[in-house]
Amino acid sequence: MTRAALSPQAPRVVIDTNLVLSALVFAKGRLTPLRQTWQEQRIQPLVSRVTAAELIRVLAYPKFKLSAEEQQELLADYLPCCKTVRIPEPPPKTPACRDAFDVPFLQLAIVGKADVLVTGDQDLLVLAGSFVCPILNAEQFIDTLTQN
């Protein structure tokens, strides 16, 4: 599949692992429009070493019953569309978060100068009013894209 050139105004977006996973594994599900946005290069998804590793790890969960080849195909649908952001050491300070596993997404949004963080995770959504960029759920984000 040939990818179109990324639009210069494409928003830089951090998408949490659960949403990426759902968009990939359930190709005809509610997150199909999200998957289409990165495939059509209407957004610039951001990943870090930690967030990419988490996606790789989660795709291998036995409950998804994905062969190694299927996992690679799904990763090939997402990772080439992403921009990798290197998180500095020490990482940037983030707002207090109830779930330590969510901190890498906050760090990625800060360092990657994300336009939006898209998540279904309540521990991130509660930070929406006090973070450097908007934090939206998938439906809110998809709605913003269809308004443009």
N, C-alpha and C positions, 0 to 999 in steps of 0.2 A: 504494500500500500504506500503510495506516495503522499507525503504530508505537505500541505500548503504552507507557505511562509507565514510565520507568526505575525499577527497584526501588531503594529507598534503600540497600539493602545490596549492590547490584551492585558487584563488585570492579572497581577501576580497573586496566586492563590495557594494557601496552605489548606489541604484537605486531609482530615484525619483518616487514620487507617481503616476504621470501620466503614466509612462512606466509600472509600476507594475500593475496598474489598466487596462491598455490596454491589457497586456499579460494575465491577469486573465479573463476579461470580453469577450474579443474577442479571444477565444481559438484557432481558426484557422486563426488568423490574421498574420500580418507581424512580430509580436513579439513572435510568437510561439517558435522560437529557444531560446529566452531569458528565457522563462518559462521552457523549457526543461533543460537549464543549471542548474537552481536551483533544479529542480526535480531530476536530475541525480547527484546532489551534486558536480558539476564541478566548482561551485562558492560558496562562503560563503557570502550570502547577509547580510548586517548589518542594524539593525533598532535601533531607540531610542524610548523612550516613546512618544515623540512628532511626529516622523514620522509614527509610528504604529497607533497612534490616528488619524492622518490625513487620512491614508488609510481606517481605519474603518469608519470615517465620510464620506468620498467621496463615498465609496461603497453604502452608504445609500441614495445617491442622487436619487430623484424620476425619473430622466431621464433614469436611468439604469434599472428601473422596476425589481429590485431584491428583492425577499422575504427575510425575516430575515434568513431563512434556507439557501437560496442560498448565501447570504453574508457570513454566517458562513463557508459554504463549500469552498468558494473562499479563505477566510482567512486561512482555514486549509490547503490549497494547498501551501501557501506561508510562513506564520509565523513560523511553525515548522522547516522550512529550514533555518531560520534566526538566527543570533547571536545578542542578545540584548546588546547594549552598553549604559552604564550609562554616561550621559553628566554631568561633574562636575559643581559645582556652585562656583565661576563664570565660565561660559563657556569659551572655548578658543577664542582668537581673530581670526576673519576671515577677508579675504579681503573684501573691500567695495563691496556690492552687491545691485543692483538696486531694488530687490524685497526682502523685509524683510521675506517673507514666505519661501524663499530659504535658509536662513541662517542655519536652523536646519540641512540641508543636508551637508552643509560645515562643521559645527561643528561635525557631525557624522563622516564624512570622516577623520577629523583631529584626534579626540579622538579614533576612531576605527582603526586607522592606515590603512585606505583603500588603496588598490592597484589601484583602479580606481573609479571614480564617473561617473555613466551613467545617462544621462539626455537628454531630448528633449527641455529643457528650455533655450532659448537664454540668459537669465540673468545669467545662470550658464556657458553656453558654452563660453561666452566672457571672462571668467576668466581662461580658459584652460591653457594659457601660464604662469600664475602667481600663480598657486595653488600648494600645497604640493604633489598632485597626479594628474595623467592625468584625464582630464574631456573629456569624449567621448560621442557622440550620440549613439543611440542603434545600428545602422548599423555598425558603426566603431567598437563597442565593439564585436558584433557578428562576424565580420570579424576576429578580433584578436583571437577569440576562435576557429574558423575553421582553422586557420593557425597552431594551435598547435596540 
